[in-house]
Amino acid sequence: DHHREATWKEVEDAYEGYKKFFYQYHQDNPGTTTNCYEEFLIAQGKQAKRKRPSLDKASRIVHYPEESDEGRDSLMVISPHRLKMIDDFMTENRFSLLRSPPYTGKTTLGVALRDYFLALNHEAIYVSLAGINGEEACFKKILFQDYWKEKVGFTWDEIIQWTEPTEIIIDEAQIIYRDCAPFFWGSLKEIMTNSWKNPTLRVLLLATYDPTLNSQLTPVSFGKSTFGLDTLRMTSNEFEQLLATFVERRRTLGSSAFEIPTPAYVDLH
């Protein structure tokens, strides 16, 4: 016999079919059925929805342009060692905040971390909140959830129910500071307080921080689970690698300014 794993669509269709069958059977035979089977089906359905099928993670790693003024490009250099250090920090501090001034590389790091976790076969979500405009999305939960659905294919509420190892990287988090998105901060605080409920979930917020503005306070406290500009700075080895790659690319493209001249020897005798 040839067997294959059912697709997620087939699983959902089968589950819905079972529910309809049970409902109709219960209506036709109210004296001979109990709610045990119904409870079983509901429990199975909830569990199935929490265990979302893993997509082909390798196909979700984006191929970047050679050079770009907007976010990550192929010149980006973040060593595996630095990514592993951040990974370790997120393991010790499952709900953490990275904040720094504008244009210091937070978005580039966030995308690099997503790709890093995907390569480890984790579920990794990167979402920027920069597109949330106006008060409606801040104070209407359904619009906030729709924004997530549009950007990453799932709502915030769906993602935090997953049972697979999952990293959520939320960029431009300062947009929902203060009294914006209370439903988001409320659920995040609940997870942080009862982290045993989903021990495989890690959340990293990336936020712009201006030390001259005292009003930029997160609605929940991250305590020591914060890091800043030092995490974004290149190491000397990373800088040397970037410089070598940049010069070689310019030389390959034929820029005479990057040609390494042949040493000239002068006979002094």
Buried (B, 14 or more C-beta within 10 A) or exposed (E): EEEEEEEEEEBBEEBEEBBEEBEEEBEEEEEEBEEEBBEEBEEEBEEBEBEBEEEEBEEEBEEBEEEEEEBBEEBBBBEEEBBEEBBEBBEEBBBBBBBBEEEBBBBBBBBBBBBBBBEEEBBBBBBBBEEBEEEEBBBBBEEBBEBBEEBBEBBBBBBBBBBBBBBBBBBBBBBBBBEBBBBBBEBBBEBBEEEEEBEEBBBBBBBBBEEEEEEBEBBBEBEEBBBBBEBBEBEEEBEEBBEEBBBEBBBEEEEEEBEEEEEEEEEEE
